[in-house]
Amino acid sequence: MFFLAEYANMILVSAIAAIMFFGGWQPFFTLGLDIGPQWLWDWFWLFIKTFFLVSLFIWFRASFPRYRYDQIYASGLEGVHSGHAGLAAGDLPSGCRRPSTSGRAERCERSSLLFEFPAA
């Protein structure tokens, strides 16, 4: 059931993307045919666009391998993960700010190793 939900999600995202970014039920070009009711042609164009996007999803997923997390760690990305965690936590050396009596942070004597913040 989990895999069916994954494909249902692909169809839903493709339909929403077709409606929001590809004109939804509006045709790319007119065929000049006046066959059947207009609502049927609207659904036809929406189905074609959704089918195209689902095909791109499946093509993309089949083209690239799915790595396990141990393979990603073995590829040497441990440092990248640590660096991003440090950036998120604010632990990387970025100018050594300390509280002052005025309530504003003051800059220490040493400069930043990675980037320089403008003085506030």
Backbone torsions as a table, in degrees:
resi	resn	phi	psi	omega
1	MET	NA	-31.1	-179.5
2	PHE	-62.8	-40.3	-178.3
3	PHE	-69.8	-35.5	175.8
4	LEU	-64.3	-37.8	177.5
5	ALA	-66.6	-34.1	177.9
6	GLU	-65.6	-42.7	177.7
7	TYR	-70.9	-34.6	175.5
8	ALA	-63.6	-37.0	176.7
9	ASN	-65.3	-40.0	177.5
10	MET	-62.3	-40.9	179.4
11	ILE	-66.4	-42.4	180.0
12	LEU	-64.1	-46.4	179.7
13	VAL	-64.8	-38.2	178.1
14	SER	-66.2	-40.1	178.5
15	ALA	-66.2	-41.4	178.5
16	ILE	-66.0	-41.6	178.1
17	ALA	-65.4	-37.5	177.4
18	ALA	-65.1	-38.9	179.6
19	ILE	-71.3	-43.2	-173.1
20	MET	-82.2	-34.0	-170.8
21	PHE	-116.7	-16.7	-176.6
22	PHE	-118.4	18.9	174.6
23	GLY	85.3	4.2	175.7
24	GLY	59.4	-117.7	-175.8
25	TRP	-91.2	0.3	177.9
26	GLN	-74.2	136.1	-178.7
27	PRO	-74.8	151.2	174.2
28	PHE	-69.8	-35.8	178.5
29	PHE	-149.1	156.6	178.9
30	THR	-92.5	141.5	179.9
31	LEU	-88.2	-15.3	-178.5
32	GLY	78.3	9.2	-179.8
33	LEU	-100.2	138.9	176.6
34	ASP	-114.7	59.7	-177.2
35	ILE	-108.6	124.9	176.6
36	GLY	78.1	172.2	-179.4
37	PRO	-72.5	156.9	-177.9
38	GLN	-65.9	-36.4	-178.7
39	TRP	-62.5	-29.4	178.0
40	LEU	-68.4	-40.0	177.5
41	TRP	-68.1	-35.2	177.4
42	ASP	-61.6	-46.9	177.7
43	TRP	-64.5	-36.3	177.8
44	PHE	-59.9	-47.7	-178.5
45	TRP	-67.1	-38.7	177.3
46	LEU	-64.2	-40.8	177.6
47	PHE	-63.7	-42.9	-179.4
48	ILE	-62.3	-44.5	-179.9
49	LYS	-67.2	-40.8	178.2
50	THR	-65.4	-42.5	178.3
51	PHE	-61.8	-39.9	178.1
52	PHE	-62.2	-44.1	-178.9
53	LEU	-70.4	-37.0	175.8
54	VAL	-64.4	-38.8	176.9
55	SER	-62.0	-38.7	176.3
56	LEU	-65.0	-40.8	175.8
57	PHE	-57.0	-51.5	-176.3
58	ILE	-65.8	-40.5	178.3
59	TRP	-62.0	-44.3	179.8
60	PHE	-64.0	-43.8	-178.7
61	ARG	-68.5	-32.1	-179.9
62	ALA	-79.7	-22.9	-176.0
63	SER	-80.8	-31.6	-175.4
64	PHE	-110.2	139.7	-179.0
65	PRO	-72.3	154.1	175.9
66	ARG	-100.6	112.3	-178.0
67	TYR	-84.6	145.7	170.5
68	ARG	-81.3	160.9	-176.1
69	TYR	-65.8	-30.1	178.3
70	ASP	-70.3	-30.8	175.7
71	GLN	-69.7	-35.7	177.6
72	ILE	-67.1	-42.5	178.7
73	TYR	-65.5	-37.3	-179.5
74	ALA	-69.8	-18.8	-179.0
75	SER	-80.2	1.7	175.1
76	GLY	94.2	19.7	-178.3
77	LEU	-93.9	9.6	179.6
78	GLU	-62.4	-41.1	-180.0
79	GLY	-66.2	-34.4	178.7
80	VAL	-66.6	-43.1	178.5
81	HIS	-62.6	-42.1	179.7
82	SER	-65.1	-39.4	179.0
83	GLY	-63.9	-41.6	178.2
84	HIS	-67.7	-37.6	177.5
85	ALA	-65.1	-38.2	177.7
86	GLY	-66.3	-38.8	176.8
87	LEU	-64.3	-40.9	-179.4
88	ALA	-67.2	-35.9	-178.4
89	ALA	-85.8	-14.1	-179.1
90	GLY	78.9	26.3	-176.3
91	ASP	-89.7	-15.1	-178.7
92	LEU	-72.1	149.7	-177.9
93	PRO	-64.4	113.9	-175.7
94	SER	-133.0	27.6	175.9
95	GLY	119.4	0.2	173.5
96	CYS	48.0	80.2	179.3
97	ARG	-93.2	142.2	178.8
98	ARG	-135.8	149.4	179.2
99	PRO	-70.3	150.3	179.2
100	SER	-123.8	179.2	-179.4
101	THR	-72.7	-23.0	-179.3
102	SER	-81.3	-6.2	-179.8
103	GLY	90.6	-5.9	177.8
104	ARG	-104.0	150.4	179.5
105	ALA	-75.6	137.1	177.9
106	GLU	-108.6	154.4	-179.1
107	ARG	-87.0	139.2	175.8
108	CYS	-75.1	178.7	-177.7
109	GLU	-73.0	-35.9	-177.3
110	ARG	-76.7	150.7	-178.5
111	SER	-92.1	170.2	-178.7
112	SER	-72.5	144.5	177.4
113	LEU	-85.6	-31.7	-175.6
114	LEU	-101.3	-50.2	-178.2
115	PHE	-155.1	161.6	-176.1
116	GLU	-109.8	125.8	174.1
117	PHE	-81.2	142.5	175.1
118	PRO	-69.2	146.0	180.0
119	ALA	-70.5	131.3	-176.4
120	ALA	-87.9	NA	NA
